[in-house]
Amino acid sequence: MSNGSSLNEFLLLAFADTRELQLLHFSLFLGIYLAALLGNGLIITAVACDHRLHTPMYFFLLNLSVLDLGTISTTVPKSMANSLWDTRAISYSGCAAQVFLFVFLFGGEFSLLTVMAYDRFVAICRPLHYGTIMGTRACVRMAAAAWASGFLYGLLHTANTFSIPLCQGNTVDQFFCEIPHILKLSCSDSYLSEVGLMVFSVCLVFGCFVFIVLSYVQIFTAVLRIPSQQGRHKAFSMCIPHLTVVSLFVSTDLFAYGKPPSISSPAVDLVVAVLYAVVPPTVNPLIYSMRNKDGHAPCLLCGRRPTSMHDKWCQPKGARH
């Protein structure tokens, strides 16, 4: 096969060879997927239906939940179907669509997390101007910019990746179509343009990360100046969920793409891919719901206001307030 046009399908990495382990993988991924659907679905429903949650912070959280649902729905269902039907195949167009959607939603999520850092910065450091700066129109534009940047990011990577001649077979050593593993199938030196685009992307991601760090430096500086301990506690509670999600997002990505080649192997790459592609969309709703201490808003998981009995109500779901 001389180039990508001669490929009809790719072969993904299987989690297991025996039928029992394949069914176990299907069951585990099904449980994780349903948990992600439930958690993100509850947040989307609560924010959309409760007028008390029609604020910039929860508007961006709704967008984050939609992106999380899209991200996990891009990779996990296909992997479950392959294990259930004992196959490894994914069509060429299906692989291209998976790459586009994953990069689009992943890039859009990081852009949105950057916007959410700005929202927290304005809320704490510019509280008197918050209503003016974070108006409805401004929030919609920021969210649209995050989605548009992710769309452009995914389009560029997908078009560039699948324009590269592939002459090293059609086996992708990952449970979904991941760009680095597709590049391993390319002909010698034909992947340099994609490498250049990835370096440019890393620079953009680093710029967003620096913006988030600088925002939180100013946020924590402002919080420490608050004379009231209750005020400082409330301000920290507003920031901790977002900061936790950003830390999880960045740490898993950094380990996935920055780990030394000496520890790279199909098994390690598989585990790392699960950590950064499956775990964050599942635990993000729990992070925001467990840390929700806004006395004017209900819990995003159980729908009740935080009270002295709230810990008992949420205990079966593992949430603490």
N, C-alpha and C positions, 0 to 999 in steps of 0.2 A: 504494500500500500504506500503510495508515494505522497499523498496529501490527505487532508481532512475530508475532501469530497468523496473519497472512496470508502469512508467509514459509514456503516449503517447503524452501529451501536457501540457502546462501551460496556466493559465488564467491571462492575464495582467490587470492592473488597467485601467478602462475606465475613460475618461475625463468627460463624461456626460452621463446621462441616457435617456434624451429626444432626439428625432430625430433632432429637430432644433439645439440644442446645439452640437450634434455630427457633423452635417454639418458645423456649425460655426467653430468647432475645426479643421475639415478637411480643411476648407478654410484658416484659419490662418496659419496652419502648411504648407499648400501648398505655400502660399505667402512667408513664411520664407525660405522654402526649395528652391524655385526658386531664391530668393535673394542670398542665399548661393551659388547656382550653378552658377549664373551670376557673382557674385563678384570673387569667386575663379577661375572660368573658364576664366575670363578676365585676371587675373594675370598670370595664367598658359600659356595662349596664348601669352600674351605680352612678358613674359620672354623667352619663347621658340622661338619666331619668331624675336625678336628685338636683333640684335647683340650687341647693346649698353648696354643691360641688362645682358650680359653674364659675370657676375662678381660673386664672392663668395656670396655676400650678397643676390643678387637676385636668385642665384641658391638655396640657403637654403630657400628663400621665396617661390620658386616654390614647393619645397618639403613640406613646411608647408601647402600650399594651397591644395596639393594632400591629405595630412593627414586630413585636415579639411573637405574636400569633403567626404572622406571615413567615418569619424566619424559621420557626420550628416546623411549620407546615410544609416548607419547601424541601426539607431533608428527611424528616422522620417517617412520614407515611410511605414514601418509596422504599425506604430501608425495611420497614415492617412488611410491605407487600412482597419484597424479594425473599425475606426469610419465610414468610407464610407459604409462598409458592415455590420455594427451593430454586430460585434463579438469581443471577447476578446482573442481568442485562438491563441497560437503560438506553433508549434510542438516542441517536445523535442530536436530534432536535430537543429531546427531553433533557439531555445533559446541558445543552446550551441554555435552555430555559431555566434550569436549576442554577446554573452559574449566574445568570443575569439576576434572577430573583433574590438569590442569597446575597450577592454583593450589593444589590440595590437596597435591600432591607437592612443589611448590616451597616452599610455606609450611612443610610438615613437615620439609623438608631444612634450612631455616634454623633452625627450632626445635631440630632434632637437633644442628646445629653449635654452638648455644648450650649444649646439654647436654654436648657433648664438650669444650667449653672448661672447663666446671665440673669434669668428670672429670680433665682435665689439672691444673687448679688444686689439687684435692684430692690428687692423686698426688704433686705436687711440694711444695706448701706445707703439707699435712697428712698426710705419709706414714705416721705411726704410727696414724692413724685411718682410713686408706684402706679397709681391709677392712671396717670397721664402717659407714662412710658409704656406700660403693659396694658394698653387698651385692647379692646376686642379686635380691631383691625390690625394692630401691631402683632398680636399673638397669632392670628391667622396667617399673616405674612411670614412670620418666623417659622411656623410649622410647615408652610408651603415651601419655603426655602430649604428646610431640612429634607423634605421629601424629594424636591427637585434635584438637590445635590446628590442624594443617593441614587436617583434615577440616572443622572448623567454619569456618575461613577460606575454603576453597573453596566451601562451601555458601552462605555469606553472599554472596560475590561473584557466584556463578552465579545465585542466586535474584534478586538485585538487578539484575544486568545484563540478564537476559532478561525482567524485568518492565517494562523501559523501552520505550515505543513507538518503533519504528524506521520512519522515513519518508524516509530518504535513499538508498534502494536496498538492494542486498544484496551489494555488492562489498566484501570485506575486504582491505585493502592489506597483507596479511601471508601467509606461507606456512602459518600455522595460525591458529586463532581466538584472537586476543589481545584482551583487554578494551579497551584504549585505542582500537583500530581499530574495534571494534564500537560503541563510544560515538560515533564519528564518524558513524554511521548514524542516531543517535537524533534525535528532534525537538528543536527549540529548547528549552533549559532543562529538558528531561526527564531529563537525565543528572546533575543536581546531587546527587541522593541517592547515586549511585555515587561521585561525586567526594568527597563527605563521607566515605564508607566507605573510600576509598583514602587520604584524609588520615589517618584513624584508623589504618589499616594501616601507613602510613609511620611514625607515632609508635611503634607497637608494634615495628616492625623496628628503628627507631633505638634503642629501649630495649634490645633484644637485642644490638645492635651495641655499645652502651656497656658492657653487661655483659661481653661478650667482651673488649673493650679493657681494662677494669679488671682482669679476670682475668689477662690476660697481663702487665699492669704488675706485678702481685703475683708472677706466676710468674717473670718475668725478674729481679725484685728478689731473690727467693729463690735463683734459679740462680746469680746473681753472687756470692752469699755462700758457695757451695759451695767448700771449699778445694781439692779435687782437680780437676785439669783434665779427667781422664777422667770424673769425675762430672758436671761441667758439660757436657761434650760429649754424654754420654748423655741428660741432661735436655733439652738443646736438640734432640737428634734425636727425642725423643718428641713435641716440640711443633711442629717445623717442618712436617711434613705437614699437620696440622690448620690451622695458621696460613696455609699456602699455599693450601689449599682455600677457607678463609674469604676470603682476599684476592681470589682469582679470582672467587668467588661475588659478593662485594660490588662489586668494580670493574666487572664486566660488567653487573650490574643497575643500578648507578649511572649508567653511561654510556647504558644502554638507556632509562632513564626520566628521566634528568636532563640529557640533552644539549640544547643550545640549539635552539629551533625554527628558527633560521637555517640550520642544517646538516641539518635533517630533510628527507628525500626518500624515495620508495619504495625506491630502491637502498640508501641508507644504513640505513634501518630494517630492510631484509631482512638485510643483513650483520650488523648489531648483534643481531638476533634469533637468528641462527645462533650468534653468539659467546656469548650468555648462556643459550640453550636447548639447544644441541647440544654445544658444546665442553666445558663442565664435566663433564657425566656421562661423557664419553669419556676425559678426561685424569685425573679423580680417582683411578681405580685405579692409573694409572702414578705419580702423585704419592706415594701411600701405599706402593707397592711399591718405588719407587726409593729412598725415604728410610727404608725399614725396616732398622734396624740393631740390632734386639733380638737379642742373641746366643742367647736361649732360644727364639726363634721362627723357623720357616723363612720363606724368601722367599715372598710371596703369589703371585708369578707363576710361578716355576720349582719351588717346593716344596722347595728345598735350603736347608740352613743356610748362613749367610754364612761363607765361608772365603777363603783366599788365592786359590783358583781360582774363586771365585764370580763375579768380574767376567767371566771368560771364558765361564762357563756362561750368564750372562744377557745377554751382549753382543748376540746376535742379536735379542733382544727390546728392546734399547735401555735396559736397566736397569743402573744402577750402584749399588754398595753400598760 
